[in-house]
Amino acid sequence: MSNFTILKNGRVIDPLQGRDQVEDVWILNGNIVEPGSVESADCRVLDVDGCWVVPGLIDMHVHLREPGEEYKETIASGTMAAAAGGFTGVACMPNTNPVNDNATVTAFIREKAAQCNARVYPVGAISTGLKGEKLAEYGEMKKEGAVAVSDDGCPVVDSQLMRRALEYASSHGLLVISHAEELALSRGGCMNEGELSTRMGLRGIPAAAESIMVQREIELAELTGVHIHIAHVSTVAAVRLIRAAKERGVRVTAETAPHYFSLTEEAVTGYNTNAKMNPPLRSEADRRAIVEALADGTIDVIATDHAPHTVLEKEVEFNIAANGIAGLETSLSLSLALVREELLSPQRLVELMSCNPAAILGVGGGTLIVGKTADVTVIDPDRKYIFDAAKSFSKAANSPFDGWELQGLAVATFMGGAETYNVL
Amino acid sequence: MLKDLPSDYQFCHKHIFGIDQLSEQDITYILRTAQSFKEISNRPIKKVPTLRGKTIINLFFEPSTRTRMSFEIAAKRMSADTFNIAASTSSTTKGETLIDTAANLQAMKPDIIVVRHSSSGAPQLLAKHIDASVVNAGDGTHQHPSQGLLDMLTVVEHKGRIEGLKIAIIGDIAHSRVAMSDIIGFSRMGAMVSVAGPGTFMPPGLASLGARVCSSVEEALDGADVVMALRIQLERQNDSLIPSLREYARCYGINNERIKNAADDAIVMHPGPINRGVELNPEVADGPRSVILDQVTNGVAVRMALLYLVLGGAKVIDGQGEN
């Protein structure tokens, strides 16, 4: 294939450069080059008229399941799902088996990912074995390519350990990502606490289980002066705390997932385990607060928390079913719905899905500026399709959006100038 | 009196998961059917051929004596063949999933599976994977529909109606599937349901389910026509939900003094088994207002009605030419 590609007549949206106009994007030898700067007949021209051309999307919160649970997902299948979802990079959480709490596992992930269809940024564990007892070896993991640490799925109960994690991670230049959950309040719960949990006879998880811990993380960020990133924000209370913290200059950033602005707890009706996740789907008021926070800058990132599971974990009694949904292939479409409803501008969407995760992880990307690596996503904002989870690139089909009619999707993805997906 | 049903009314539930799926007309129809079946249990030969040749499996993942017995007696009085599977003898202890259990049972072609399970929603999961009718005999803290219906039948027998009555439910609402079925059922039938108990036993959203949450037992009992005490699970003490059974009995137990707040002709009910001296004092449980044993009798009639109706009611009999 030619190493020279021209994306013609697309609407180029690059918030970092303040660009939003119809123009061509030239890609040569893996980099963005100035249009007209090259003379070569050996050139592949893709007409992307009517499409958006944006910096490659980055999903900073996925579970790729390898090593250990390859029957659910592999680095290869997960990154193919990522490419199909318009992502050129993903940050994968450490709750594999063995846990990514040491350099050997980090190196294994990087090695596996080298041949794959998206850049993989490993997130190491905050504590060894995700046990919340002692710090993992951040320096060693960093050397092998870890970009952040998190005990995602197992909140750090011990506040002293979390403080040490922030201090120690900062000296290694690693981001700390918090799964904010007060376990004493959430234990045994399997959906949002409220009228519906009473009606369904399921133990609820109150919103306070999230916001209490978000407040602790904010206090620790303030105490240490170290940046903390809050994963999967789901409640109006957490949004308020983060907003107030940002206003007084605390170094806190936050992400939410498409399901928290696309669904409410009603989705679990009928004991639908594909709508079971942690934190749980919340109320309509929470959902609206999340959308508002995405628009006003309180929440910085849309990340999927892509959590592949099979029928073994999902076709069981609701209270024992695994948490999480596959999200890589529906994230962009669900987010584009907010743009269509004029709740987000196209520029803001690109910030949330590309510029901001790139900057927060410190991994480069997030712009189409000349000279940079050509990680590019081409989006058709109008094309409609029915999402069929069984036909997805992910090994998993645990999606509450199965069968939904969606509008807008990635039609081509380029990683370092190489095409990783194309349905143009 | 129960209301008349329109002439074109049809009962069309293949499964019984909870009271919330039943309309006021459905409940009325079930109670009337149960009333007409009640007489069978008073005959010298307590058996009719209605469900002859039908196979009913009682699949109980939680220990139960009275509910399982009641379903079994109901099925046998209708001439169905019944089989009991208790959790301790089922394959689930060998690691089999509920769906595999369902598939295996289905392969033996049962007509009805009566299921009790500690997980809310388990009957729905079962029904998705089998052809037989599923009747919920209690799932987690979700619903216990046959208990709700037998409670309503008992009230109709003693009070002649449900509409307009004041029903007081006292105790652990949050962990009681009986309470959920009763609150939804009685309020759907037009009664005013009041609940009381310690705050740790009050789940969110009760008001939108139709219950008035009272700050004291006395307030809930005030003028009540029906007083229902719920069983306190003894392990709740260990969950820090109540400090002690002793304190619970003193503050929330129904005794001769407290019951004076209720209407003079109030009846006292309990889903059993009773913790005597905790939620109900013996003087009340055995007193003239108690209709607890009538509940047990009505349980058989209601379950006969449910088994008959989920298989199609009168159509079941039509299908058996020899009858």
Chai-1 contact restraints between the chains, C-beta under 6 A:
chainA,res_idxA,chainB,res_idxB,connection_type,confidence,min_distance_angstrom,max_distance_angstrom,comment,restraint_id
A,G194,B,P204,contact,1.0,0.0,6.0,A-B,restraint_1
A,G194,B,G205,contact,1.0,0.0,6.0,A-B,restraint_2
A,E195,B,G205,contact,1.0,0.0,6.0,A-B,restraint_3
A,E195,B,S208,contact,1.0,0.0,6.0,A-B,restraint_4
A,T198,B,P203,contact,1.0,0.0,6.0,A-B,restraint_5
A,T198,B,P204,contact,1.0,0.0,6.0,A-B,restraint_6
A,T198,B,G205,contact,1.0,0.0,6.0,A-B,restraint_7
A,G201,B,S120,contact,1.0,0.0,6.0,A-B,restraint_8
A,G201,B,G140,contact,1.0,0.0,6.0,A-B,restraint_9
A,G201,B,T141,contact,1.0,0.0,6.0,A-B,restraint_10
A,G201,B,H142,contact,1.0,0.0,6.0,A-B,restraint_11
A,L202,B,S120,contact,1.0,0.0,6.0,A-B,restraint_12
A,Y271,B,G121,contact,1.0,0.0,6.0,A-B,restraint_13
A,Y271,B,Q124,contact,1.0,0.0,6.0,A-B,restraint_14
A,E315,B,I99,contact,1.0,0.0,6.0,A-B,restraint_15
A,E317,B,S119,contact,1.0,0.0,6.0,A-B,restraint_16
A,E317,B,A122,contact,1.0,0.0,6.0,A-B,restraint_17
A,F318,B,G121,contact,1.0,0.0,6.0,A-B,restraint_18
A,N319,B,S119,contact,1.0,0.0,6.0,A-B,restraint_19
